[in-house]
Amino acid sequence: MLATGAVVVMLFAAVNFRGDLLRGWLRSDTERIQGTWKTVSITKNGRARPDAGQVIFIFDGESLRAVKAPGDQTVSYHLDEGHQPGWIDINDDRGLVQGIYEVSGATLRLCLNNKSSGKRPISFESKAGSGDSLWVLQRE
């Protein structure tokens, strides 16, 4: 009986010690995506864009702010975690932009179809003529 009690106490201590780690695993993607992300690379229609480091994304609640000198744009977005990879829908001044996303530690990958009548990408790649853009971002 005493040994069982000691094991329970040790397990409780371990869970408390690792609480932050466990909370990170249990948080939703909507919670994990919040904050500021700096673009590391952008590939659009199969071609790398040289202005990657100039774009900052700020996720705040259901708003996404894209900051690039000299201006910025704020749009709404929605994540659907029920798919693998996850789906992201962005509503901007052109209409609905469909994409996929993956949050892994301090890295966020987005693949968006920039054609107004385009289909949601199914993989994290951007081929010539696809209308897809692949964004790789790091948390700031």
C-alpha positions as CSV (number, residue, x, y, z in Angstrom):
1,M,0.0,0.0,0.0
2,L,2.8,2.4,0.9
3,A,4.6,1.6,-2.4
4,T,1.5,2.4,-4.4
5,G,1.1,5.7,-2.6
6,A,4.7,6.6,-3.4
7,V,4.2,5.8,-7.0
8,V,1.2,8.0,-7.2
9,V,3.0,10.9,-5.5
10,M,6.0,10.5,-8.0
11,L,3.6,10.4,-11.0
12,F,1.8,13.5,-9.7
13,A,5.2,15.3,-9.3
14,A,6.3,14.3,-12.7
15,V,3.1,15.6,-14.3
16,N,3.3,18.9,-12.5
17,F,7.0,19.3,-13.4
18,R,6.2,18.6,-17.1
19,G,2.9,20.6,-17.0
20,D,4.0,23.2,-19.5
21,L,5.1,20.5,-21.9
22,L,1.8,18.6,-21.5
23,R,-0.3,21.8,-22.0
24,G,1.6,22.4,-25.2
25,W,0.6,19.0,-26.5
26,L,-3.0,19.4,-25.5
27,R,-3.5,22.9,-26.9
28,S,-5.5,23.3,-30.2
29,D,-3.9,24.5,-33.4
30,T,-5.9,27.8,-33.0
31,E,-4.2,28.4,-29.7
32,R,-0.7,27.4,-31.0
33,I,-0.8,29.5,-34.1
34,Q,-1.5,32.8,-32.1
35,G,1.4,35.3,-32.1
36,T,4.0,36.7,-34.5
37,W,5.6,34.7,-37.3
38,K,8.4,35.8,-39.6
39,T,8.5,34.5,-43.1
40,V,11.6,32.3,-43.8
41,S,10.8,31.4,-47.4
42,I,8.0,31.9,-50.0
43,T,7.6,29.8,-53.2
44,K,4.9,30.9,-55.6
45,N,4.1,28.9,-58.7
46,G,7.3,26.9,-58.3
47,R,9.5,30.0,-58.0
48,A,11.3,31.2,-54.9
49,R,10.5,34.8,-54.0
50,P,13.4,37.0,-52.7
51,D,11.2,39.1,-50.4
52,A,10.5,36.3,-47.9
53,G,12.1,37.9,-44.9
54,Q,10.1,41.1,-45.3
55,V,6.7,39.6,-44.4
56,I,5.5,39.2,-40.8
57,F,2.2,37.4,-40.0
58,I,0.4,38.2,-36.7
59,F,-2.4,35.8,-35.7
60,D,-4.6,37.4,-33.1
61,G,-7.9,35.6,-32.3
62,E,-9.7,35.1,-35.6
63,S,-7.7,37.9,-37.3
64,L,-4.6,37.6,-39.4
65,R,-2.5,40.7,-40.1
66,A,0.2,40.5,-42.8
67,V,2.8,43.2,-42.4
68,K,5.1,44.2,-45.2
69,A,6.6,47.6,-45.7
70,P,5.1,50.0,-46.7
71,G,1.7,48.7,-45.6
72,D,-0.2,45.8,-44.1
73,Q,-3.5,44.0,-44.5
74,T,-5.8,42.5,-41.9
75,V,-8.1,39.6,-42.8
76,S,-10.1,36.9,-41.1
77,Y,-9.2,33.2,-41.1
78,H,-10.5,29.9,-39.9
79,L,-8.6,26.7,-39.1
80,D,-10.2,23.3,-39.5
81,E,-8.2,20.8,-37.5
82,G,-10.4,17.9,-38.6
83,H,-8.2,17.2,-41.7
84,Q,-4.7,16.0,-42.1
85,P,-3.0,18.3,-42.9
86,G,-5.2,21.0,-41.3
87,W,-7.2,23.3,-43.5
88,I,-7.0,27.1,-43.4
89,D,-9.5,29.5,-45.0
90,I,-8.6,33.1,-45.4
91,N,-11.2,35.8,-46.3
92,D,-9.5,38.8,-47.9
93,D,-10.6,41.5,-50.3
94,R,-10.4,39.0,-53.2
95,G,-12.7,36.5,-51.5
96,L,-11.9,33.1,-50.1
97,V,-8.3,31.8,-50.2
98,Q,-8.1,28.0,-49.4
99,G,-5.1,26.4,-48.0
100,I,-3.5,23.8,-45.7
101,Y,-1.3,24.4,-42.7
102,E,1.0,22.6,-40.3
103,V,2.3,23.9,-36.9
104,S,5.3,22.1,-35.7
105,G,7.1,23.6,-32.7
106,A,8.3,27.1,-33.8
107,T,7.7,26.4,-37.5
108,L,4.5,27.1,-39.4
109,R,3.9,26.0,-43.0
110,L,1.1,27.3,-45.1
111,C,0.3,26.3,-48.7
112,L,-2.4,28.6,-50.2
113,N,-4.1,28.6,-53.5
114,N,-4.1,32.2,-54.8
115,K,-6.5,31.6,-57.7
116,S,-10.0,32.8,-56.8
117,S,-11.5,29.6,-58.4
118,G,-8.6,27.4,-57.3
119,K,-8.8,24.2,-55.3
120,R,-7.3,23.7,-51.9
121,P,-3.7,22.3,-52.1
122,I,-3.3,18.8,-50.9
123,S,0.5,18.9,-50.2
124,F,3.1,21.4,-49.1
125,E,4.5,22.2,-52.5
126,S,4.2,24.9,-55.1
127,K,4.5,23.8,-58.8
128,A,4.7,26.1,-61.8
129,G,1.2,27.2,-62.9
130,S,-0.5,25.7,-59.9
131,G,-1.5,29.0,-58.3
132,D,-0.2,27.7,-55.0
133,S,2.2,29.5,-52.7
134,L,4.2,27.8,-50.0
135,W,5.1,29.8,-47.0
136,V,7.5,28.7,-44.3
137,L,7.5,30.9,-41.1
138,Q,9.3,30.9,-37.8
139,R,7.8,32.1,-34.5
140,E,9.3,35.4,-33.3
